[in-house]
Amino acid sequence: MPPGTCITLWGGGSRPARYLETLAREIAADRGITETELRSGSRMRKVSEARRGFCRASVGELGFPAAAVARFLWVTTSAVVRATRAEEYLDRPSGRIIRK
């Protein structure tokens, strides 16, 4: 999807994909990876920790549906839910791993 493209991720929703794109760009920059790596299926620690932080921020803090985030990341809804409920997560402002 070209940058700046605005689409609705679910029927009747008011938050377009550009919010997820912006969040993905911020998290990728904070963690020193590319947005493409974040949206890939890579299992490298740095990438998976960033993806976990993205899921927690988008679903847990911003209230996006897990299915919409899964479609954005090209992963399963189950993977997003598991990442959201993980015992440790990436604290976006500090870039530190926080354990519950």
C-alpha positions in Angstrom: 0.0 0.0 0.0 1.5 3.4 -1.0 2.3 5.8 1.9 -0.6 8.1 2.6 -3.2 5.7 1.3 -6.3 5.9 3.5 -8.5 2.8 3.6 -10.9 1.6 6.2 -9.8 -1.7 7.8 -13.2 -2.8 8.9 -16.8 -2.0 7.9 -18.1 1.2 9.3 -14.8 2.0 11.1 -13.6 5.5 11.4 -9.9 4.9 11.9 -8.1 4.4 8.6 -5.0 2.3 8.0 -2.8 5.4 8.0 -2.9 5.4 11.9 -1.5 1.9 11.9 1.1 2.9 9.3 2.2 5.9 11.4 2.4 3.7 14.5 4.4 1.0 12.5 6.8 3.7 11.2 7.4 5.1 14.8 8.0 1.7 16.4 10.2 0.5 13.5 12.3 3.7 13.8 12.5 3.4 17.6 13.7 -0.2 17.3 16.1 0.3 14.4 14.3 -1.9 11.9 12.4 -1.1 8.7 8.6 -1.0 8.4 9.0 -3.9 5.9 10.8 -6.0 8.5 8.0 -5.2 11.1 5.4 -6.4 8.6 7.3 -9.5 7.5 7.1 -12.8 9.3 10.6 -12.5 10.6 11.3 -14.3 13.9 14.5 -12.3 14.7 14.3 -11.2 18.3 14.5 -7.5 17.5 11.8 -7.7 14.9 9.4 -9.9 17.0 9.8 -7.7 20.0 8.9 -4.6 17.9 5.9 -6.5 16.4 4.8 -7.4 20.0 5.0 -3.8 21.0 3.1 -2.8 17.9 0.3 -5.3 18.7 0.1 -4.1 22.4 0.0 -0.5 21.4 -2.5 -0.8 18.5 -4.9 -3.3 20.2 -4.3 -2.7 23.9 -3.8 1.0 24.0 -5.5 2.4 20.8 -8.4 -0.1 20.7 -8.0 -1.4 17.2 -9.6 -4.8 16.5 -7.1 -7.7 16.6 -8.3 -8.8 13.2 -7.6 -5.4 11.6 -4.1 -5.4 13.1 -3.5 -9.0 11.8 -4.5 -8.0 8.3 -2.2 -5.0 8.5 0.7 -7.2 9.6 -0.1 -10.1 7.4 -0.3 -12.5 10.4 -3.1 -14.4 12.0 -5.5 -12.9 14.5 -4.4 -15.5 17.0 -0.8 -14.2 16.6 -1.9 -10.7 17.4 -3.9 -11.7 20.4 -1.1 -13.8 21.8 1.4 -10.9 21.3 -1.1 -8.5 23.0 -1.3 -10.8 26.0 2.4 -11.6 26.2 4.0 -11.4 29.6 6.6 -9.0 28.4 6.2 -6.1 25.9 8.1 -3.2 24.4 7.5 0.1 26.1 7.2 2.4 23.2 8.6 5.7 24.7 11.6 4.1 26.4 12.3 1.2 24.0 12.7 -1.1 27.1 11.2 -4.5 27.6 8.7 -4.5 30.4 7.7 -7.7 32.2 4.3 -8.0 33.9 
